[in-house]
Amino acid sequence: AILPDGTDTHYGFGWRTGEHEGRWTVGHNGMVAGFVASFLRIPDEAMAVMAFANRYRASSTELRNLVLEVFLR
């Protein structure tokens, strides 16, 4: 979404957009009642990675990025 002042929020329709090592990404994170999840797509690589954890204090984003690095190398 682009705000009226021209600022890009990097968010729209429930998805956050960004970059990972120069690659365009689309993703979403969430948590509920002690569970965490992270989903990231890299459309140009036809790749998607999801991580789920049943530990509220665990970082599903860090776990997802560890898995992602295995496949990007």
C-alpha positions in Angstrom: 0.0 0.0 0.0 1.2 3.5 -0.8 0.0 6.2 1.6 -1.3 9.6 0.4 2.1 11.2 1.2 3.8 8.6 -1.1 5.2 6.4 1.7 5.4 2.7 0.8 4.2 0.6 3.7 5.5 -2.7 2.2 2.2 -4.2 3.3 -1.1 -5.0 1.5 -3.9 -7.5 1.5 -2.3 -9.3 4.6 1.1 -9.7 3.0 4.3 -7.9 3.9 6.7 -7.3 1.0 10.5 -7.0 1.2 13.8 -8.4 0.2 16.0 -11.2 1.2 19.5 -11.1 -0.2 18.3 -9.0 -3.1 15.4 -11.2 -3.9 11.8 -9.8 -3.8 9.8 -11.5 -1.1 6.2 -11.7 0.1 5.3 -13.1 3.5 3.2 -13.2 6.6 3.9 -14.1 10.3 1.4 -14.8 13.0 0.9 -16.2 16.5 -1.9 -17.5 18.6 -2.2 -19.2 22.1 1.5 -20.3 22.2 1.9 -21.1 18.6 4.0 -19.1 16.0 4.2 -19.3 12.2 6.1 -17.7 9.4 5.5 -18.0 5.7 7.8 -16.4 3.0 7.5 -16.6 -0.8 10.2 -15.7 -3.3 8.2 -15.6 -6.5 11.1 -15.2 -8.8 12.7 -18.4 -7.5 9.3 -20.3 -7.4 10.1 -20.9 -3.8 8.1 -20.8 -0.5 9.2 -21.7 3.0 6.9 -22.1 6.1 7.9 -22.6 9.7 5.6 -23.5 12.6 6.5 -23.9 16.3 4.5 -24.7 19.3 6.7 -22.6 21.5 5.5 -19.0 22.0 9.1 -17.8 22.7 10.5 -19.5 19.6 11.2 -17.3 16.6 9.5 -18.9 13.6 11.1 -16.2 11.4 14.6 -17.3 12.5 13.7 -20.9 11.9 12.3 -20.1 8.5 15.4 -18.2 7.5 17.7 -21.1 8.5 15.7 -23.4 6.3 15.6 -20.8 3.5 19.4 -20.5 3.6 19.8 -24.2 3.0 17.9 -24.0 -0.3 19.3 -20.7 -1.5 23.0 -21.9 -1.2 
